[in-house]
Each structure stands twice: as C-alpha cells, then as structure tokens.
Amino acid sequence: MGMVRGALVALLGLEDDLEVVAQVERGDRILPTALEHRPDVAIIDIGLPGIDGLTAAALLAEELPSCRTLILTSLSRPGVLRRALDAKVAGFLPKDASPQDLAEAIRRIAAGHRAIDLQLALAAWDGAESPLTKRELEVLRLTAAGDEAPEIAARLHLSTGTVRNYLTSVVTKLNARNRVDAVRIAHESGWLV
C-alpha cells in the first residue's frame, strides 16, 4: 500500500500546478491531517485500516467542507459509487485511471466540479438493484452486525431454521462462497445501508 501511495505522490509531483501537502496510511488519520494541512482536495482509497475511506470522506464533508474528496479505488461497483456520493465525495475514479485522467479530475474537483468515471456512472444509473427480498436484507443486516441465527430468529420472531433458510437463499442469490462473502458483496453493492 505504501508503494502505491508513493507512486501516486511521485506522479502528482510531475504536475506543475498540483502539490501534495500530506499523506497518511490510515483512515482515522485523514480528518486530523486534513484539519492541520487544509488541502483543497483529499484523494482517498476506500479500503483503509482504522476507518474506511467513505466514512473518512463523510467526516471531511462535515468537519472541513472546503476540502473536497476524490475516491480512488479498485472497488468500482455501482453500489459503492452510490455510497460515495452519499458521503458527499466530489470524485470517484478507478485505480487504473490514467495519470492524465487523475490530474484532470483533481483540477476539476478543486475548481468546484465533480469528476466521476463515466462507465461507473452509467452502471450506477442503470442501478444494480438488490436481488434480495426485504426480509433477506433484514436477516443479512443483522448477520453483518454480528448476530447469530438464534438471535436473529428471536429479534424477527422467526424460527432459527427459517433464518438459516433465508441466509442460504442470500448466499445462493448473490453467488457468494458463504455468509461472510454475502455480507461483503451486499455491502460493496450498497445494499446494506
């Protein structure tokens, strides 16, 4: 991760009109560092230790609205884009974007515009809707929160067997390897809000 961050800093250093004022390796360091350095644009990955990048972006929007955010990630799924927009990010690009596209996105964001990857925006517009029923989503949310089948059954006034059947259905519908993978898929798709 440090090597990628270093390469990104080096690439941005080649641009005459862009300056990297700080870099961090943990999501929970983004807000304090931004408050100290007051950047115009923060480039954030989603998968960070501490707190995830989308949570950090939402905190930045709330605590330092003058700092606009660009999510640069390999999690280029429509649901993730929708969650990023809910976190008030100004830009969303895949990590495989060209250096020119990245620099231009930073400039656009600094100028007060948005910079969203076109293919991802079109996919989000088409809206990958959840194939899960309301009840399946409810059971999966409780599973994601760490509840076991008997606890979920008691909360939802169902039998433990019925909860297990719902979880089996969820795993099948999402083509997941197991419940944990199903939670991951649903979370990344923006269905577990």
C-alpha positions in Angstrom: 0.0 0.0 0.0 2.9 2.4 0.8 4.4 1.8 -2.6 1.2 2.7 -4.4 0.8 5.8 -2.3 4.5 6.7 -3.0 4.0 6.2 -6.7 0.8 8.4 -6.6 2.7 11.2 -4.8 5.5 10.9 -7.4 3.1 11.1 -10.3 1.3 14.1 -8.9 4.7 15.7 -8.2 5.2 15.8 -12.0 2.3 18.2 -12.4 3.4 21.9 -12.1 0.1 23.1 -10.6 -0.5 20.3 -8.1 1.2 19.9 -4.7 0.9 17.0 -2.3 0.8 18.6 1.2 0.4 15.4 3.3 -0.1 11.7 3.1 -1.5 9.1 5.6 -1.8 5.4 5.6 -4.8 5.0 7.9 -8.4 6.2 7.5 -8.6 7.5 11.1 -5.7 9.9 10.3 -7.4 11.6 7.3 -9.5 14.1 9.2 -6.8 15.2 11.7 -4.2 15.6 9.0 -6.7 17.5 6.7 -7.6 19.8 9.6 -3.9 20.5 10.1 -2.9 21.0 6.4 -6.2 22.3 4.9 -5.9 20.7 1.4 -8.2 21.7 -1.4 -8.6 18.0 -2.4 -8.1 14.8 -0.5 -7.5 11.6 -2.5 -8.8 8.7 -0.5 -8.9 4.9 -1.0 -11.9 3.0 0.4 -10.1 0.0 2.0 -8.1 1.6 4.8 -7.3 0.5 8.3 -8.8 2.5 11.2 -11.9 3.7 9.4 -12.8 3.1 5.8 -12.4 5.9 3.2 -16.1 6.5 2.7 -16.5 7.2 6.4 -13.4 9.5 6.3 -14.9 11.3 3.3 -18.2 11.9 5.1 -16.3 13.2 8.2 -14.3 15.6 5.9 -17.5 16.9 4.3 -18.9 17.6 7.7 -15.9 18.9 9.5 -13.9 20.5 6.7 -16.3 21.3 3.8 -13.6 23.3 2.0 -11.7 20.1 1.4 -13.3 18.2 -1.4 -12.7 14.5 -1.8 -11.8 12.1 -4.7 -12.2 8.4 -4.1 -9.5 6.5 -6.0 -10.3 2.8 -5.5 -10.3 -0.7 -7.0 -13.9 -1.2 -5.6 -15.5 0.2 -8.8 -19.0 -1.1 -8.2 -22.2 0.9 -8.7 -23.3 0.4 -5.1 -20.0 1.7 -3.9 -20.3 4.8 -6.1 -23.8 5.5 -4.7 -22.4 5.2 -1.1 -19.6 7.5 -2.0 -22.0 10.1 -3.4 -24.0 9.8 -0.2 -20.7 10.6 1.7 -20.6 13.8 -0.4 -17.5 12.9 -2.4 -16.7 15.1 -5.4 -14.9 12.5 -7.5 -14.7 8.8 -8.0 -12.1 7.1 -10.2 -10.8 3.5 -10.5 -7.2 3.0 -9.6 -6.4 2.0 -13.1 -7.3 5.6 -14.4 -4.5 7.2 -16.4 -2.3 9.7 -14.7 -3.7 12.4 -17.0 -7.3 11.5 -16.0 -6.3 11.6 -12.3 -4.6 15.0 -12.6 -7.6 16.4 -14.6 -10.0 15.0 -12.0 -8.1 16.8 -9.2 -8.2 20.0 -11.1 -11.9 19.7 -11.8 -12.7 18.9 -8.2 -10.5 21.8 -6.9 -12.5 24.1 -9.3 -15.8 23.0 -7.7 -16.9 20.4 -10.2 -17.4 16.7 -10.0 -15.2 14.0 -11.6 -16.9 10.6 -11.8 -15.7 7.8 -14.0 -18.2 7.7 -16.9 -18.5 3.9 -17.2 -19.1 3.6 -13.5 -21.6 6.4 -13.5 -23.6 4.7 -16.3 -23.6 1.4 -14.4 -24.8 3.2 -11.3 -27.5 4.9 -13.3 -28.7 1.6 -14.6 -28.8 0.7 -10.9 -27.8 -2.8 -9.9 -30.8 -3.4 -7.7 -30.6 -5.9 -5.0 -31.9 -9.4 -5.9 -32.8 -9.9 -2.2 -36.2 -9.6 -0.6 -36.8 -7.1 2.2 -36.7 -9.9 4.7 -33.5 -11.4 3.3 -31.8 -8.0 3.5 -33.1 -7.6 7.1 -31.6 -11.0 8.0 -28.3 -10.2 6.2 -28.0 -6.8 8.0 -28.3 -8.5 11.4 -25.8 -11.1 10.3 -23.4 -8.3 9.2 -23.9 -6.7 12.7 -22.6 -10.0 14.2 -25.9 -11.6 15.3 -26.1 -15.4 15.1 -29.1 -17.2 13.7 -30.9 -17.8 17.1 -30.5 -14.1 18.0 -31.9 -13.0 14.6 -34.7 -15.5 14.9 -35.7 -14.0 18.3 -35.5 -10.4 17.0 -37.6 -11.1 13.9 -40.0 -13.6 15.5 -38.9 -16.4 13.2 -37.6 -19.9 13.8 -33.8 -20.5 13.7 -34.4 -22.8 10.8 -36.2 -20.1 8.8 -33.3 -17.7 9.4 -30.9 -20.3 8.2 -33.1 -20.8 5.1 -33.0 -17.0 4.4 -29.2 -17.0 4.7 -28.9 -20.0 2.4 -31.1 -18.1 -0.1 -29.0 -15.0 0.2 -25.7 -16.9 -0.4 -27.3 -18.6 -3.4 -28.8 -15.4 -5.0 -25.5 -13.4 -4.6 -23.4 -16.4 -5.8 -21.4 -16.0 -2.6 -19.0 -18.5 -1.1 -20.5 -18.2 2.4 -22.4 -15.7 4.6 -19.3 -13.5 5.2 -18.8 -13.3 1.4 -22.6 -12.5 1.0 -22.2 -9.6 3.5 -19.2 -8.3 1.7 -21.0 -8.4 -1.7 -24.1 -6.7 -0.4 -22.0 -4.1 1.4 -19.9 -3.3 -1.6 -23.0 -3.1 -3.8 -24.5 -0.6 -1.4 -27.5 -2.8 -0.4 -26.6 -2.8 3.4 -27.1 0.9 4.2 
